[in-house]
Amino acid sequence: MKIKGLIITGIILTILGIGITAVASTQIDFDNEFVGAFDDPNLEQKEQTFGEIARVIYDASTEGIEIVYGEGDNALTYWESKKITYEITYDEDTKTLSIEQDHKFSFFNFSIRNTKAKLVINSNLDEVEIDSSAGSVSIKSLTIGKADIEVSAGSVKLEDSSISNLKIDSSAGSVSLQDTTVDTSHFELSAGSLSMKDCSITEATIHSSAGGVSLKDTSFSVIDAHLSAGSLTLVGDILTQGKFKLSAGSLKMTLARSKEFYTVNGEGEGESKIICDLSAGSKNITYSE
């Protein structure tokens, strides 16, 4: 899916470039004619409802998905045409909803309309499994046992949720968590950014090849972060143990408690142990007064 996602992303950028050039040359009115010039006339909004759902599997070539908590029926709303198709199956015995999406590209039948699917769930989920080549993934106000998310090119956003076991693999794009609680987490980032705000993480492993990591107003019991190139900023707390290894970049930490609560690179007598290993770059650690 990763290689396919990068190819699709390149095609999208090429199409947009050609389209913008054509619009400029023909002096199309952006406010009134631009969307209509590129919109797929066959797009049709559809909706399906389901019984109890415990597991969600989403496999997409281009379109993103939003999964949110809501009262009422479990319902999936999506856009479909000759070019954008969905195969949707629901197993009542295992309470598993499987969604497979495909997009056949055409230079003459291309839509810039927001065609992201939306799944409304009225209960907790045991498992969510997402594999998206290109598109945005968002999860809001849900309690999930296990979430495994792989995105080749796109964004991942988790908000106001509680997840026991979280794994995110992002080849290119942004990953953000806000007002979210996670027990065990693993983040694998090839290129892109990771941000957290107002989160509580029991255990986190972060591997980033290139990009920035911003952790604000967030506390960790245990964190192990390894960045090949980039910057890491932490404003929050490390309750038990923190390991940071940067091959090249900058590390900046503003810790929530006074210096006496921490032991950094063997110095100090605090119960919170922190090890910082920088091959090349800068390090700055400050403490609450």
C-alpha positions as CSV (number, residue, x, y, z in Angstrom):
1,M,0.0,0.0,0.0
2,K,2.9,2.4,0.7
3,I,4.3,2.4,-2.8
4,K,0.8,2.6,-4.3
5,G,0.1,5.6,-2.0
6,L,3.1,7.5,-3.2
7,I,2.2,6.9,-6.8
8,I,-1.3,8.1,-6.2
9,T,-0.1,11.2,-4.4
10,G,2.2,12.0,-7.4
11,I,-0.7,11.6,-9.8
12,I,-2.9,13.9,-7.7
13,L,-0.3,16.6,-7.7
14,T,0.2,16.3,-11.4
15,I,-3.6,16.5,-12.1
16,L,-3.9,19.6,-9.9
17,G,-1.0,21.3,-11.6
18,I,-2.5,20.6,-15.1
19,G,-5.9,21.7,-13.9
20,I,-4.7,25.0,-12.4
21,T,-2.8,25.8,-15.6
22,A,-5.9,25.1,-17.7
23,V,-8.1,27.2,-15.5
24,A,-5.6,30.1,-15.7
25,S,-5.4,29.9,-19.5
26,T,-9.1,29.8,-20.0
27,Q,-9.9,32.5,-17.3
28,I,-12.4,30.3,-15.5
29,D,-14.2,32.0,-12.7
30,F,-12.8,30.3,-9.5
31,D,-15.8,31.2,-7.4
32,N,-18.5,30.0,-9.8
33,E,-16.9,27.6,-12.3
34,F,-13.8,26.0,-10.9
35,V,-15.4,23.3,-8.8
36,G,-17.8,22.4,-11.6
37,A,-15.0,22.2,-14.1
38,F,-13.3,19.4,-12.2
39,D,-16.2,17.8,-10.2
40,D,-17.2,14.2,-11.0
41,P,-20.9,14.5,-12.2
42,N,-21.6,10.9,-11.2
43,L,-20.8,11.3,-7.5
44,E,-23.6,10.1,-5.3
45,Q,-23.8,10.3,-1.5
46,K,-24.9,7.0,0.0
47,E,-25.6,5.7,3.6
48,Q,-25.7,2.3,5.2
49,T,-26.7,1.4,8.7
50,F,-25.5,-1.6,10.7
51,G,-26.1,-3.5,13.9
52,E,-23.6,-3.7,16.8
53,I,-20.0,-3.1,15.7
54,A,-17.0,-4.3,17.7
55,R,-14.4,-4.2,14.9
56,V,-13.8,-1.9,12.0
57,I,-11.5,-2.6,9.0
58,Y,-10.8,0.1,6.5
59,D,-8.7,-0.3,3.4
60,A,-8.6,2.7,1.0
61,S,-6.6,3.8,-2.0
62,T,-7.4,7.5,-1.8
63,E,-10.4,8.6,0.2
64,G,-10.1,9.4,3.9
65,I,-12.4,8.4,6.8
66,E,-13.8,10.0,9.9
67,I,-14.8,7.7,12.7
68,V,-16.8,9.4,15.5
69,Y,-19.0,8.5,18.4
70,G,-22.7,9.4,18.0
71,E,-26.1,8.4,19.3
72,G,-28.6,6.5,17.2
73,D,-27.8,3.9,14.5
74,N,-24.3,2.9,13.5
75,A,-24.1,4.5,10.1
76,L,-21.6,4.9,7.2
77,T,-22.0,7.9,4.9
78,Y,-19.8,7.9,1.7
79,W,-19.6,9.1,-1.8
80,E,-19.6,6.7,-4.8
81,S,-19.4,7.0,-8.6
82,K,-18.0,5.0,-11.5
83,K,-14.5,6.1,-10.4
84,I,-14.9,5.9,-6.6
85,T,-16.2,2.6,-5.4
86,Y,-16.7,0.8,-2.1
87,E,-17.1,-2.8,-1.1
88,I,-18.8,-2.9,2.3
89,T,-19.4,-6.1,4.3
90,Y,-20.8,-6.6,7.7
91,D,-20.5,-9.8,9.7
92,E,-23.2,-10.0,12.3
93,D,-21.7,-12.9,14.2
94,T,-18.3,-11.3,14.7
95,K,-19.7,-7.7,14.7
96,T,-17.1,-6.8,12.1
97,L,-17.5,-4.0,9.6
98,S,-15.1,-4.2,6.6
99,I,-14.8,-1.2,4.2
100,E,-12.7,-1.4,1.0
101,Q,-12.4,1.7,-1.1
102,D,-10.9,2.1,-4.6
103,H,-10.4,5.1,-6.9
104,K,-9.8,4.7,-10.6
105,F,-8.1,7.9,-11.8
106,S,-9.0,9.7,-15.0
107,F,-7.7,13.1,-16.2
108,F,-11.2,13.8,-17.5
109,N,-13.3,12.7,-14.5
110,F,-11.6,14.1,-11.4
111,S,-13.4,15.5,-8.4
112,I,-12.0,18.0,-5.8
113,R,-15.2,17.7,-3.7
114,N,-14.7,16.5,-0.1
115,T,-15.5,12.8,-0.5
116,K,-14.3,11.6,2.9
117,A,-16.4,8.8,4.4
118,K,-17.9,9.2,7.8
119,L,-18.7,6.3,10.2
120,V,-20.8,7.1,13.3
121,I,-20.4,4.5,16.1
122,N,-22.7,4.4,19.1
123,S,-20.5,2.1,21.3
124,N,-16.9,1.3,22.3
125,L,-14.8,-0.6,19.8
126,D,-12.6,-3.6,20.4
127,E,-10.4,-3.0,17.4
128,V,-9.9,-0.6,14.5
129,E,-7.6,-1.5,11.6
130,I,-6.9,1.2,8.9
131,D,-4.7,1.0,5.8
132,S,-4.9,4.1,3.7
133,S,-2.7,4.9,0.7
134,A,-3.6,8.6,0.5
135,G,-6.2,10.4,2.5
136,S,-6.9,11.7,6.0
137,V,-7.9,9.6,8.9
138,S,-9.6,11.0,12.0
139,I,-11.0,9.4,15.1
140,K,-13.0,11.4,17.7
141,S,-14.7,10.7,21.0
142,L,-14.3,6.9,21.0
143,T,-13.0,4.3,23.4
144,I,-11.0,1.7,21.5
145,G,-9.2,-1.5,22.7
146,K,-6.7,-1.7,19.8
147,A,-6.1,0.7,16.9
148,D,-3.6,-0.1,14.1
149,I,-3.3,2.7,11.6
150,E,-1.1,2.8,8.5
151,V,-1.1,5.8,6.2
152,S,1.2,6.2,3.2
153,A,0.5,9.8,2.4
154,G,-2.0,11.8,4.4
155,S,-2.8,12.8,8.0
156,V,-4.0,11.1,11.1
157,K,-5.9,12.9,13.9
158,L,-7.1,11.4,17.2
159,E,-9.2,13.6,19.4
160,D,-11.0,13.2,22.7
161,S,-10.5,9.4,22.7
162,S,-9.2,6.6,24.9
163,I,-7.1,3.8,23.4
164,S,-5.5,0.8,25.1
165,N,-3.1,-0.2,22.4
166,L,-2.2,2.2,19.6
167,K,0.1,1.7,16.6
168,I,0.6,4.3,13.9
169,D,2.8,3.9,10.8
170,S,3.0,7.0,8.6
171,S,5.2,7.3,5.5
172,A,4.5,11.0,4.8
173,G,2.2,13.4,6.5
174,S,1.1,14.6,10.0
175,V,0.0,12.7,13.0
176,S,-1.7,14.5,15.8
177,L,-3.3,13.5,19.2
178,Q,-5.4,15.9,21.3
179,D,-7.2,15.3,24.6
180,T,-6.5,11.6,24.2
181,T,-5.5,8.9,26.7
182,V,-3.3,5.9,25.6
183,D,-2.0,3.0,27.5
184,T,0.6,1.6,25.1
185,S,1.6,3.3,21.8
186,H,4.1,3.0,19.0
187,F,4.7,5.6,16.4
188,E,6.7,4.9,13.2
189,L,7.3,8.0,11.1
190,S,9.3,8.0,7.8
191,A,8.8,11.7,7.1
192,G,6.4,14.1,8.6
193,S,5.4,15.4,12.0
194,L,4.0,14.1,15.3
195,S,2.1,16.4,17.7
196,M,0.4,15.7,21.0
197,K,-1.5,18.2,23.1
198,D,-3.3,17.6,26.5
199,C,-2.7,13.9,26.3
200,S,-1.9,11.2,28.9
201,I,0.3,8.4,27.7
202,T,1.4,5.5,29.8
203,E,4.0,4.1,27.4
204,A,5.2,5.5,24.1
205,T,7.7,4.5,21.6
206,I,8.5,7.0,18.9
207,H,10.7,6.4,15.8
208,S,11.1,9.2,13.3
209,S,13.4,9.3,10.3
210,A,12.9,13.0,9.5
211,G,10.5,15.5,10.9
212,G,9.4,17.3,14.1
213,V,7.9,15.9,17.3
214,S,5.9,18.3,19.5
215,L,4.6,17.0,22.8
216,K,2.7,19.8,24.7
217,D,0.9,19.6,28.0
218,T,1.3,15.9,27.8
219,S,2.5,13.4,30.5
220,F,4.3,10.1,30.0
221,S,5.0,7.3,32.4
222,V,7.6,5.9,30.0
223,I,8.8,7.3,26.7
224,D,11.4,6.0,24.3
225,A,12.1,8.4,21.4
226,H,14.6,8.0,18.5
227,L,14.9,10.7,15.9
228,S,17.3,10.3,12.9
229,A,17.0,14.0,12.0
230,G,14.6,16.6,13.3
231,S,13.5,18.3,16.5
232,L,11.7,17.2,19.6
233,T,10.0,19.5,22.0
234,L,8.4,18.3,25.2
235,V,6.3,20.5,27.5
236,G,4.9,18.2,30.2
237,D,6.1,15.4,32.5
238,I,7.9,12.1,32.5
239,L,6.8,10.2,35.6
240,T,9.0,7.1,35.5
241,Q,11.5,6.9,32.6
242,G,12.5,8.8,29.4
243,K,15.0,7.8,26.8
244,F,15.8,10.2,23.9
245,K,18.2,9.5,21.1
246,L,18.8,12.1,18.4
247,S,21.3,11.5,15.6
248,A,21.0,15.1,14.4
249,G,18.6,17.8,15.6
250,S,17.5,19.6,18.7
251,L,15.9,18.5,22.0
252,K,14.0,20.9,24.2
253,M,12.2,19.9,27.4
254,T,10.2,21.9,29.9
255,L,9.4,19.5,32.7
256,A,6.4,20.0,35.0
257,R,8.1,19.5,38.3
258,S,11.2,20.9,40.0
259,K,14.7,19.5,39.3
260,E,14.8,17.4,42.5
261,F,12.2,15.0,41.0
262,Y,14.5,13.9,38.1
263,T,17.7,12.2,37.4
264,V,19.1,13.2,34.0
265,N,22.0,11.3,32.4
266,G,23.0,10.0,35.9
267,E,22.9,13.4,37.6
268,G,20.4,14.0,40.4
269,E,18.5,11.7,42.8
270,G,15.0,12.0,41.5
271,E,12.8,8.9,40.8
272,S,12.1,10.0,37.2
273,K,15.0,8.8,35.1
274,I,15.9,10.5,31.9
275,I,18.6,9.7,29.4
276,C,19.5,12.1,26.5
277,D,21.8,11.0,23.8
278,L,22.6,13.5,21.0
279,S,25.1,12.7,18.3
280,A,24.8,16.2,16.8
281,G,22.6,19.1,17.8
282,S,21.5,21.0,20.8
283,K,19.8,20.1,24.1
284,N,17.9,22.4,26.6
285,I,16.1,21.1,29.7
286,T,14.3,23.4,32.1
287,Y,12.2,22.6,35.2
288,S,9.2,24.1,37.0
289,E,10.2,26.3,39.9
